[in-house]
Amino acid sequence: MRDRASRDPACAGLGVDLKERGQSRGSEEKNDARPCQECGGARLKKESLAVKLGGKSIAEVASLPVNQALAYFASLDLDERRKRIGQRALGEITDRLGFLLQVGLGYLSLDRPSLSLSGGEAQRGRLATQIGSSLTGVLYILDEPSIGLHQIDNARLLSLLRQLCDRGNSVIVVEHDPEAILAADHVIDMGPGAGDEGGEIVSQGTPQELARDGHSLTGQYLSGRLEVAMPLRRKGSDHFLVIKGARQHNLKNVTVEIPVGTLTCVTGVSGAGKSSLVMDILYNAMAARLYRAKAKVGAFDELSGSEMFDRVVGIDQAPIGRTPRSTPATYTGLFDPIRELFAQLPEARVRGFKADRFSFNARAGRCDACSGDGVIRVDMNFLPEVTVTCDVCKGSRYNRETLAVRYKGLSIADVLAMTVNQALQLLNTIPAVYEKLRTLREVGLDYLRLDQAASTLSGGEAQRVKLARELARRSAGRSLYILDEPTTGLHFDDVRKLLELLHRLIDEGNSMVVIEHNLDVIRSADYVVDLGPGGGVDGGQVVAKGTPEDIAAVDRSATGQYLRKLLKQL
């Protein structure tokens, strides 16, 4: 699409109408513009599209998912001359497609825009490239490659990592997944806590040695001495939220019943249709009915039971903000009572400072040099911009007069630089502050700094900050909470804490729908909807539904196979 000679001049190879899109900036990001009328979204000239191989143009081949593309190239019936000409290219193509399939990306279409990939998908795509390079003597470092993977895909991933090692490479993986830890040759367990309470090597050795070490919290979960407790299962209220005729993306006209007043898990392999069902249809449809939200709702026939809810709360892994001034303190509302506290201090009253003086979004109190960001952006021309700590405020965000107001010897910048745990010790007598800090600690974020820039939070951390904000609110029941893989980036012990909070919300009269791969969460659910049996075009069906035990009894369910092993161990 980047070759000017072959791409469609009407859309510059973007596949969308530039008049609808506005001035093109040369990116391939997703947008809602109409498909280009000249090429129909294929991005290429008619002359290029006229060339066919096996009855398909290059655009038609590029639109195939990886698994279908592999089958297409394997089925090509070429004469001897064409085989000799294309032998090397076809070998390269099938090898690379095979690597993508092995890392669990068989459901992705070849022309999928890279900006639309999740972090886990992008990482696995890069891993597939490295596997195909056949290099040796390389050190590979991966940060939680199992994110977003079903157990069956995770097993393939671990097999590929082992192949890299067998070729003479070394692999270091940051992981919480128990299967990955148990498959390792050597494990380094960090802790004992998080943030300021961490930073030490608690234990190291083989997984078996780690499991025997009583000082290692990870080892205690690996050995079974500690485990995520099974709650008493609820039956719900005999009322159901029912989605009929769901057809978004690969969903095949399915009908799904979600019992009200329960924890419902939606499971399935990567690309089975979980997000299409839960986020595109259920959440967007509920938001449209309750709040008249404008987000595009996925294709379905009917939604019944929405009248049983007063609120719908979607908690995904999207960033809580994109600027340095967006922080956990601002997002959770914690910043407001802290500013009020400083405004009530005698020194602030003498100076005539109100609460807005202590906001780094207000000109009066913030540092003029960095506009309250704490950092200065340096334009590097053709290179990505660089941020450096502000020389004037030294990263504190505030001007000298604002920093002169002190609470127990600390400026507001000092308080915001504290972790949740540290702030709890300092501010535990202030109810409005204490409640918000307590919920942040309960979702496993006790190590987080209050002023940490939102752009530096992981997807899992951002999701838990959102959850903490909801938990801090007074619940009147009748709320539907929808979470997208909330265990991302969580240790076994943090998963236990998270489940306690989710069940507490349900006990208050709310309902919970969770997209999840974590088996501890799935076996703790009251009801499970398993989609599949595969990903992409091979998914989109309800494979099994019912209690975790019901799912485990279905041989066709990939989730059930792994769930069955876990339930037998209990």
Buried (B, 14 or more C-beta within 10 A) or exposed (E): BEEEEBBBEBBBBBBBBBEEBEEEEEEBEEEEBEBBEBBEBBBBBEEBBEEEBEEBBBBBBBBBBBBBBBEBBEEBEBEEEEEEEBEEEBEEBBEBBBBBBBBBBBBBBBBBBEEEBBBBBEBBBBBBEBBBEEEEEEEBEBBBBBBBBBBBBBBBBBEBBEEBEEEEBEBEBEBBBBBBBBBBEEBEBBBBBBBEEEEEEBBBBEBEBBBBBEEBBBBBBBBEEBBBEEBEBBEBEEBBBBBBEBBBBBBEEBEBBBBBBBBBBBBBBBBBBBBBBBBBBBBBBBBBBBEEBEBEBBBBEEBEBBEBBEBBBBBBBEEBBEEBBBBBBBBBEBBBBBBBBBBEBEEBEEEEBBBEBBBBBBEEBBBEEBBBBBBBEEEEEEEEEEBEEBEBBEBBBBBEEBBEBBBEEBBBBBBBBBBBBBBBEBBEEBEBBBBBBBBBBBBBBBBBBBBBBBBEBBBBBBBBBBBBBBBBBEBEBBBBBBBBBBBBBBBBBBBBBBBEBBBEBBEEBBBBBBBBBBBBBBBBBBBBBBBBBBBBBBBBBBBBBBBBBBBBBBEEBBBBBBBBEBBEEE
